């Protein structure tokens, strides 16, 4: 058996490990490219599925009915509240007097 120096043994094993390292890097690059494509397809699928689900929910009969009912109730509430406010405003004696004076004044202007 030939006694080699520590440097020669290191170089010999380094030269033997380089091809395995290159093969490992090549396999790693190919796997990364495949995973990248799968991640891209997964994101595209998630976006398409969420859009379809949102559209289905928006055009669902139960959802539309509930929204229409809420809008109708909201309009009715606003109308009732406004009616009460206007009624209360018109029942004020000072406002009644001001409206009466304004109508009399406009009537006089129209006659002239």
C-alpha positions in Angstrom: 0.0 0.0 0.0 1.3 3.3 -1.0 1.3 6.0 1.6 -0.2 9.1 0.1 -0.1 12.5 1.7 -3.2 14.1 3.2 -3.3 16.6 0.3 -3.4 13.9 -2.4 -6.2 12.0 -0.6 -8.2 15.2 -0.3 -7.7 16.1 -4.0 -8.6 12.5 -5.1 -11.9 12.5 -3.1 -12.7 16.0 -4.2 -12.3 14.9 -7.9 -14.6 11.9 -7.2 -17.2 14.1 -5.4 -17.5 16.8 -8.2 -19.5 14.7 -10.6 -21.9 13.7 -7.8 -22.3 17.3 -6.8 -23.0 18.3 -10.4 -25.6 15.5 -10.7 -27.2 16.7 -7.4 -27.4 20.3 -8.6 -28.9 19.3 -12.0 -31.6 17.2 -10.2 -32.3 20.1 -7.8 -32.7 22.6 -10.6 -35.1 20.3 -12.5 -37.1 19.7 -9.3 -37.3 23.4 -8.6 -38.5 24.1 -12.1 -41.2 21.5 -11.7 -42.3 22.8 -8.4 -42.3 26.4 -9.7 -44.7 25.3 -12.4 -47.0 23.5 -10.0 -47.1 26.5 -7.6 -48.0 28.7 -10.6 -50.8 26.4 -11.6 -52.0 26.1 -8.0 -52.2 29.9 -7.7 -54.1 30.2 -11.0 -56.5 27.5 -9.9 -57.1 29.3 -6.6 -57.9 32.6 -8.3 -60.2 30.9 -10.8 -62.0 29.0 -8.1 -62.5 32.1 -5.9 -63.8 34.1 -8.9 -66.3 31.3 -9.7 -67.4 31.0 -6.1 -67.9 34.8 -5.8 -69.9 34.9 -8.9 -72.1 31.9 -7.8 -72.7 33.6 -4.5 -73.5 36.9 -6.0 -76.1 35.4 -8.4 -77.5 33.0 -5.9 -81.3 33.5 -5.6 -81.3 33.5 -1.8 -78.6 36.2 -1.7 -80.3 38.4 -4.2 -83.6 38.0 -2.3 -82.0 38.9 1.0 -80.2 42.0 -0.5 -83.5 43.2 -2.1 -85.3 42.8 1.1 -82.6 44.7 3.1 -82.7 47.5 0.5 -86.5 47.7 0.7 -86.4 47.8 4.5 -83.7 50.4 4.4 -85.7 52.6 2.1 -88.9 52.2 4.1 -87.0 53.1 7.3 -85.6 56.2 5.8 -89.0 57.2 4.4 -90.7 56.7 7.8 -87.9 58.6 9.7 -88.0 61.5 7.2 -91.8 61.6 7.4 -91.6 61.9 11.2 -89.0 64.6 11.0 -90.9 66.6 8.5 -94.1 66.2 10.4 -92.5 67.3 13.6 -90.9 70.3 11.8 -94.2 71.4 10.3 -96.0 71.1 13.6 -93.8 73.8 15.0 -96.0 77.0 15.4 -93.1 79.3 14.3 -92.6 77.3 11.1 -96.3 77.3 10.4 -96.3 81.1 10.7 -93.2 81.5 8.5 -94.8 79.3 5.8 -98.1 81.2 6.0 -96.2 84.5 5.6 -94.1 83.2 2.7 -97.2 82.0 0.9 -99.0 85.3 1.4 -96.0 87.2 0.2 -95.6 85.1 -2.9 -99.3 85.4 -3.6 -99.0 89.2 -3.5 -96.1 89.2 -5.8 -98.0 87.1 -8.4 -101.0 89.4 -8.3 -98.9 92.4 -9.2 
